[in-house]
Amino acid sequence: MSAHTIKVYRDILERDADWARRTRELAAPHRVTMINLIGSPGCGKTRLLEAAAVALKQEYRFSVLEGDVETTHDAERLAALGVPVAQLLTGGGCHLSAQMVHLAFKELPLDALDLVVVENVGNLMCPACFDIGEDAKIALLSVTEGEDKPVKYPLLFQQAKAVIITKTDLLPHLIFDLERCLRYIREVNADVPVFALSASTGEGLDAWLAWLRNFRAVTRPA
């Protein structure tokens, strides 16, 4: 027998993958679709959810898992609209873990839900690296951030099932080349659908909601 000790280190992503698998297995029989909103702090994730809550409340029963480093501020905004919401605080972590999401997900009244939206921690990098059991990652990019973010942080835009360019009502007041931004997105993901919208004015919102309805129908057919 060898006197040498061999240490084996397993990838932490392996554990995340197991929790993500459990979440998908739990969601499937209840026909619940889960999407993962990822974007920088202040890009408009919560505002988009507020607009969606108003527009979809007669069609879908949905809940939000609200991720933040600290505070319940965003969760309180959604709860005020009657959206069932659970707050997930990382206490300094740069993303939500699959285990944290699973433990919150399984406490939801899944038989009474059609859609669960995870608002991930504000960050264009870390959340893109982790599978939390979602059906789709949705990338959000605000026109206040600069049009080159898709090529600076390509992983998120490569993985996204849809890209939303937010706060387009501010375009007249900013130096932001929308066409160049679209070209950058196409460089990293040629086929991803892109929606430019303003959740504040409602412009462009209908196209995004139509995509969401279709995605829900495809992922969880009746």
Buried (B, 14 or more C-beta within 10 A) or exposed (E): EEEEEEEEEEEEEEEBBEBBBBBBEBBEEBBBBBBBBBBBEBBBBBBBBBBBBBBBEEEBBBBBBBBBBEEEEBBEBBBEEEBBBBBBBBEEBBBBBBBBBBBBBEEBEBEEBBBBBBBBBBBBBBBBEBBBBBBBBBBBBBBBBBBEBBBEBBBBBBBBBBBBBBBBBBBEEBEBBEEEBBEBBBEBBEEBBBBBBBBBEEEBBEBBBEBBBEBBEEBBEE
